[in-house]
Amino acid sequence: MASDRTALPAPPRNAPAPRGVRLTAVLATKWRSLTDELWQTAIPLGRHAFGRAAKVALDEVALTALLASIRLPTGRDRRRINSEVFAARELYRARGWLDEPVRYHVTPEPLRRAHWGHSNSRSVEFVHLRFDSDYEPHPGEPGRDRWLGYAANRTAHAWVLRHRGRPRPWLVCIHGLGMGYPFTDFAGFRATWLHEQLGLNVVLPVLPLHGPRAIDQRSGAGFISGEHMDTVHAEAQAMWDLRRLLSWVRAQEAPAVGVYGLSLGGYNAALIAALEPELACVIAGVPATCFVQLVQEHAPALLLRDPDLLEVMWEGVQQVLSVVSPLSLSPLVAWERRFLFGGLIDRFVPLSHVQQLWNHWEQPRAVFYEGSHLSFTWEEEVRFLLREALDSSGLAV
């Protein structure tokens, strides 16, 4: 398991530097820290040393670029955010959602009307599915009006790879943070392998605030950025949209439906497993399991540098986020149909997250590979686990 990384340097209190300059400085600092760590402790000598170093470096560069792109709330916004969290905690406690988080989630109406058209991404032909989400936060929830004002987010999207002829099993693939476009999603899930070689129908939904649903230039901006009520609403809407999409998939005469998620998608796959018992399997890949821990682990200098302005009571944030946490709800999918994998040197999602979900799921079949967050696509152990999960669940044909 990788050792703790050096915290990112705190930016000055005056006007921030241009993003490009800030990113260059952060990358330089992170690279020096990473190089020292690899030489001194993390990478043992041997024929696999260079491979492990390359995997860690790939994660670190991508993670640093992601952290440098996050826009942080201002001091005034932070005070508003704290007020929203405290109000939400009291509301959730009064309605019994903190004691029974499953009651927070409303079962949506089945999806009966959708729009679709044929499209192409790097020679991959697919169907672009669109439908009205119709999700709304509960009446009286803090941040409700702001959330409903995100116009682009109110239309749900999905990329569909479907075989003609007889009905086939379906696999729902839920992407990670910053994805949500056909070329990234198809590559991350090796969608053509799932579709063409394993014979599956594959549907890749776009999570709230991602891809064509984005509210900023960066896909996923606002999902995990300090606007804690936006994170709650994003996860609640993700569950709503996924369940509506599952109703559409089942209406296509699907003999079996499985769910496979990566990173943030792994979080969502684990959460949907607590709401939809009739899934053939659930595969959580490199899953995050606690947003508060991620913030505290990755960006303490950025988000905790000014406690007089921040004034965050992390316990309150954790309580509010518990209604959309896969660790707060009991899985409904059978034990033998739960699968996980995680990287031993993952720099995005510490292995402790995967272990927490593994224990919460009563230690089902899992693979802990000697790789990083981004290296899973070429890890042989992961491919074997995916094939095992799909074969044993009756999905591979």
Phi, psi and omega in degrees: 000135186293149179281168183297140180271159175290137181296149176294145180293143180284133176289160180294161182283342179278195185304137182292153177290158175306148187302319182297318178294316180299317181296318181298317180295317180295317179299317181298315180296315181296320182293320177298316179297316181295316180300315178300317183295316182297318182289322189274318191225320198282324190248109178289155178290152180145176187290343179262003186298314182296320180298316179295319179298319180295321180295315179296316181298320178300314178299313186296318180295315180295320180294318180297318177298321179295312181297322181291340182270351184284131176267121185270149178296149176282174179301316179296317179298322182296320178294320175297318180299316178299318179297320179296318181297314181296319179294320179295320180299318179292320178297313182295322179294317182295327182268002176080011183284334177289328178280326180227080184302333182298334180288343178293330187270122180267134177288121183283162172293146178301149178282116183248341183225123179219155177249144181213157177204155181280143181213178184215139175221110179050051177073006176261117178276133180210170176256130176265110182263135177229144173203156177290128181293313183067011177284140172220137173302160179300146175305133179088354179290134175302140180082002183300308184296320178299315182297318180292343178280354177279086191300313183298332183286347184280351174254125178272149181227155174205147175259131188237126171248112189229136176277149172275164176092219188298155178299141179237158171296154180243145173237123178267118184251118186255119189283173181265180181299133177087356178266212179102013174240151184306313187293324178286319183290317179297320181290315183298325182261001186050053189298325180291328175295314179298320185279310188273318184273324179266352174077020182271149160279134186236132175234131184241095180288153176263122180292157175308143177070012181244157174052231180292353178263004186293150177250006181215177179293331182265127176299129179091355180301131180097346181289313177225083185219016180103344172276085191297324179288330173296323177296317178300311182294325179297316180291319179297319178291325176301316179295318179299309182295318180296320180290325175293319179295320177300323178295324177291317180299314180297331178287350178272022181062038180289122178290335179199149181225127175242165180232136180224121181234151180238127175060246173301325175293329175294321174302313181290325176296318179295323180289319180293335178293342178267358182239339184235098185284342188269021179280141180291327176195160173228126180242116179255108181262131183036054190281132164287150180227350181211111182293323179298315179298321179299315179298313183292328182281323190263327188224051181297322182288329181283315188263344183243015188287339185228079184298335178293329178270321187290306175052033182278129169265099187298332177296320178294318177299316180299319180296316180295317180289346183297335181289345178238026181259132177293344178275352180262343183247146180277135179293140179259340177288138184303148184306316184288355179249016176254135181219145179221156165212148181210155182265135181291336179239034178293126180262343176279303184246104179305148183303334180301329178296313180296319180295323178299315179291321178301315178291319179298326179274011177066038172054062176281190179300127183212155175234129175244097189269157181274073182203185185253187182296315185270354184271357186300333185296334180245015178275121184299323181297324179291318178299320178296319180295317179300315181295319178298315181297316182289321178293311184291338180268359179078020181270316180291136184242000000 
